[in-house]
Amino acid sequence: MGCLSLFAGKRRRWDIIQAHSSVAVVLYHKDLDAFLVVRQFRPAVYAFKLREAQSVGQPAPDVAAGFTIELCAGLVDKEKSLAEIVAEEIYEEVGYQVHPRDVRKVSAAVAASGNNGSTSSQYYAEIDNSMRVPGAGGGLPQSGEAIEVLSLPFNSVPEFVLDDKIAKSTGLMFGLTWAYHGLLSGVLPGRASIDTQPLVLQPVATS
């Protein structure tokens, strides 16, 4: 959508994308002492990598170049509370049953301020093995979603966040850093383990 308006006394034009606001949730798995994150293919990421390769005469990158690691998230596109949407996304993408009252609001920020200005609200929830729903998770195939659920060991968070070789979202970086320090300091209750684990993203079964 094009937008033409006056700014600082000058006539200017911006390209603006109409987009829904969104929610995302940091999930701490108490039994695993790990955060659950999702890996999925993002066409825009692959298209950018493809343009980069073509600009220097390189062959098209492997499809893996289009995958990113992100928080469980979804669009605010239904008549439900944000907490209800978060709980629904946890069930659909990760395969755990969390009641809306058990998700905690962290903060909200402007998403993609350069082209759409929608709001991204971030939440936090704790899960354990008892909340696992057999057969749930992995996204909605009818919507073209193919989501892999991964566990990130708690003590690997600082290394993971700063590793620029792993494609990840800025929301993920913020959320993991906030939760890591909250659990480490005791501001967020619920963490008992103090074992250290290597930085290895492990698949989590969703069926």
Backbone torsions as a table, in degrees:
resi	resn	phi	psi	omega
1	MET	NA	130.0	177.5
2	GLY	-87.8	146.7	-179.8
3	CYS	-132.1	119.7	-179.4
4	LEU	-115.3	124.9	-177.6
5	SER	-156.8	176.2	178.1
6	LEU	-96.3	135.2	178.5
7	PHE	-142.4	121.3	-179.3
8	ALA	55.4	37.9	176.2
9	GLY	79.0	4.8	-179.1
10	LYS	-121.3	147.8	179.3
11	ARG	-86.2	122.3	-176.6
12	ARG	-134.7	162.4	179.7
13	ARG	-128.3	134.4	175.7
14	TRP	-123.2	149.6	170.5
15	ASP	-96.4	123.4	-176.0
16	ILE	-124.7	136.4	176.6
17	ILE	-98.6	126.2	174.5
18	GLN	-79.1	119.4	-175.1
19	ALA	-138.6	151.4	174.3
20	HIS	-72.9	153.3	167.9
21	SER	-70.2	171.2	-174.2
22	SER	-143.4	166.5	174.4
23	VAL	-128.5	152.6	174.8
24	ALA	-143.8	155.2	-176.5
25	VAL	-138.8	132.0	172.5
26	VAL	-83.8	124.0	-177.1
27	LEU	-113.3	115.5	176.0
28	TYR	-102.1	121.3	179.6
29	HIS	-94.6	110.7	-173.9
30	LYS	-66.9	-37.9	-178.6
31	ASP	-71.1	-31.1	179.8
32	LEU	-91.0	-13.2	-170.1
33	ASP	48.4	55.0	-175.5
34	ALA	-153.1	161.0	173.7
35	PHE	-98.5	138.9	175.4
36	LEU	-94.8	128.7	179.1
37	VAL	-127.9	170.6	-178.7
38	VAL	-122.0	149.5	176.4
39	ARG	-120.3	126.7	179.8
40	GLN	-150.7	159.1	-179.1
41	PHE	-79.7	132.3	178.3
42	ARG	-119.1	107.2	-177.7
43	PRO	-53.2	-39.6	-178.5
44	ALA	-64.1	-36.5	178.6
45	VAL	-66.2	-44.1	179.1
46	TYR	-65.2	-41.0	179.9
47	ALA	-60.7	-38.8	178.2
48	PHE	-65.6	-44.5	178.6
49	LYS	-63.1	-36.8	179.0
50	LEU	-65.7	-44.2	177.8
51	ARG	-62.5	-39.9	177.5
52	GLU	-59.5	-45.9	-178.9
53	ALA	-65.2	-44.6	-178.7
54	GLN	-64.1	-33.7	-177.2
55	SER	-66.8	-21.4	179.8
56	VAL	-116.3	16.3	175.5
57	GLY	73.1	23.6	179.2
58	GLN	-93.0	155.5	177.2
59	PRO	-67.6	162.7	179.2
60	ALA	-60.3	137.8	-179.9
61	PRO	-70.2	161.2	175.3
62	ASP	-64.1	154.6	-178.5
63	VAL	-58.6	-23.7	179.7
64	ALA	-60.6	-23.4	-179.9
65	ALA	-65.2	-17.1	-178.7
66	GLY	-94.5	3.8	-179.3
67	PHE	-94.1	141.2	177.3
68	THR	-130.4	158.5	174.3
69	ILE	-101.1	129.1	-174.3
70	GLU	-141.9	172.1	169.2
71	LEU	-77.4	156.0	167.7
72	CYS	-59.3	129.1	-172.6
73	ALA	-156.4	167.8	177.9
74	GLY	-166.5	170.1	-179.0
75	LEU	-86.2	150.2	173.3
76	VAL	-90.6	84.1	-174.5
77	ASP	-129.8	26.0	179.9
78	LYS	-146.8	160.6	-177.7
79	GLU	-83.0	70.5	177.1
80	LYS	-139.4	161.8	175.9
81	SER	-68.9	160.2	179.2
82	LEU	-61.9	-38.8	179.0
83	ALA	-63.7	-37.6	177.9
84	GLU	-66.3	-39.3	178.6
85	ILE	-66.0	-40.5	177.9
86	VAL	-59.5	-48.4	-179.5
87	ALA	-60.5	-38.6	179.0
88	GLU	-65.4	-42.8	179.9
89	GLU	-66.2	-37.5	177.5
90	ILE	-60.4	-43.1	179.6
91	TYR	-65.0	-48.6	-174.9
92	GLU	-69.8	-41.5	-173.7
93	GLU	-90.7	-40.7	-171.6
94	VAL	-106.7	-26.9	175.5
95	GLY	89.9	30.6	177.7
96	TYR	-124.5	146.2	-179.7
97	GLN	-97.0	112.3	179.0
98	VAL	-124.6	131.6	178.8
99	HIS	-76.7	142.2	179.3
100	PRO	-52.8	-32.1	-179.2
101	ARG	-69.6	-15.2	-177.0
102	ASP	-98.0	7.0	174.1
103	VAL	-100.1	137.3	-174.5
104	ARG	-108.2	129.5	176.6
105	LYS	-71.3	130.3	177.8
106	VAL	-98.4	-58.7	-179.1
107	SER	-171.4	-176.0	176.1
108	ALA	-144.7	150.9	-177.9
109	ALA	-146.7	165.5	175.5
110	VAL	-79.4	126.2	178.7
111	ALA	-96.8	135.2	176.8
112	ALA	47.7	59.6	-176.2
113	SER	-61.5	-21.3	-179.2
114	GLY	-76.9	-19.1	-177.4
115	ASN	-139.6	-10.3	175.7
116	ASN	-142.4	-31.2	174.1
117	GLY	71.3	16.6	179.0
118	SER	-72.2	168.7	-178.7
119	THR	-99.3	133.5	174.3
120	SER	-112.8	116.5	-179.4
121	SER	-102.0	132.1	-176.9
122	GLN	-111.7	141.3	-176.9
123	TYR	-128.2	170.6	178.7
124	TYR	-137.0	141.3	176.2
125	ALA	-149.7	148.2	174.9
126	GLU	-104.2	140.0	178.9
127	ILE	-131.6	164.4	174.7
128	ASP	-148.1	178.8	-174.4
129	ASN	-61.0	-29.8	-177.6
130	SER	-67.6	-16.0	-176.5
131	MET	-96.1	0.1	-179.3
132	ARG	-68.9	134.6	179.1
133	VAL	-111.3	110.1	-179.5
134	PRO	-56.5	132.7	178.0
135	GLY	87.9	-13.6	-179.9
136	ALA	-91.3	164.5	178.7
137	GLY	97.3	168.1	179.3
138	GLY	91.8	-0.7	179.9
139	GLY	87.4	-176.5	-178.8
140	LEU	-104.0	107.8	-178.6
141	PRO	-57.1	-34.8	-179.1
142	GLN	-67.0	-17.1	177.4
143	SER	-100.6	7.1	178.9
144	GLY	82.1	12.5	-179.1
145	GLU	-84.5	137.9	173.8
146	ALA	-140.4	92.3	-169.9
147	ILE	-109.6	130.5	174.4
148	GLU	-101.7	130.2	-179.4
149	VAL	-96.8	129.6	-177.9
150	LEU	-125.4	152.1	175.4
151	SER	-108.6	134.4	178.9
152	LEU	-112.4	114.2	-179.3
153	PRO	-54.1	139.1	-175.9
154	PHE	-51.2	-50.7	-174.1
155	ASN	-72.4	-6.8	178.6
156	SER	-90.2	-3.9	-174.3
157	VAL	-57.0	-51.4	-178.1
158	PRO	-57.6	-43.3	179.8
159	GLU	-64.8	-43.3	-179.3
160	PHE	-62.7	-46.0	-176.8
161	VAL	-61.2	-37.8	-176.2
162	LEU	-89.5	-4.6	-179.5
163	ASP	-80.4	101.7	-176.3
164	ASP	-79.1	1.7	174.9
165	LYS	-85.1	-12.2	177.8
166	ILE	-100.1	116.3	-179.4
167	ALA	-69.1	122.6	-176.5
168	LYS	-149.8	162.3	-179.2
169	SER	-87.6	154.2	177.3
170	THR	-66.3	-34.1	177.1
171	GLY	-61.4	-38.3	176.8
172	LEU	-63.0	-44.5	-179.0
173	MET	-61.3	-44.7	178.7
174	PHE	-64.7	-50.3	-175.2
175	GLY	-61.7	-44.4	179.8
176	LEU	-65.4	-41.1	179.8
177	THR	-63.8	-43.5	178.8
178	TRP	-60.6	-49.2	-176.6
179	ALA	-69.4	-38.3	179.8
180	TYR	-58.3	-50.7	-178.7
181	HIS	-70.7	-31.7	177.1
182	GLY	-65.7	-43.2	178.8
183	LEU	-72.5	-37.3	-179.0
184	LEU	-65.4	-37.6	-177.7
185	SER	-85.1	-14.3	-177.1
186	GLY	91.1	-2.8	175.9
187	VAL	-61.4	-37.6	171.3
188	LEU	-100.9	119.9	179.7
189	PRO	-77.9	166.7	169.9
190	GLY	117.9	-11.2	-178.0
191	ARG	-101.4	125.5	-179.1
192	ALA	-111.3	-32.1	-174.0
193	SER	-73.7	144.4	174.8
194	ILE	-125.3	10.5	179.3
195	ASP	-68.9	144.6	175.7
196	THR	-96.1	145.2	-179.3
197	GLN	-134.7	150.1	179.7
198	PRO	-70.8	159.8	178.7
199	LEU	-76.7	90.6	176.6
200	VAL	-135.8	119.0	177.0
201	LEU	-80.2	114.6	-176.0
202	GLN	-101.1	134.9	175.7
203	PRO	-62.6	143.9	176.3
204	VAL	-118.0	122.7	-176.4
205	ALA	-61.0	138.0	178.2
206	THR	-118.0	16.9	178.1
207	SER	-147.9	NA	NA
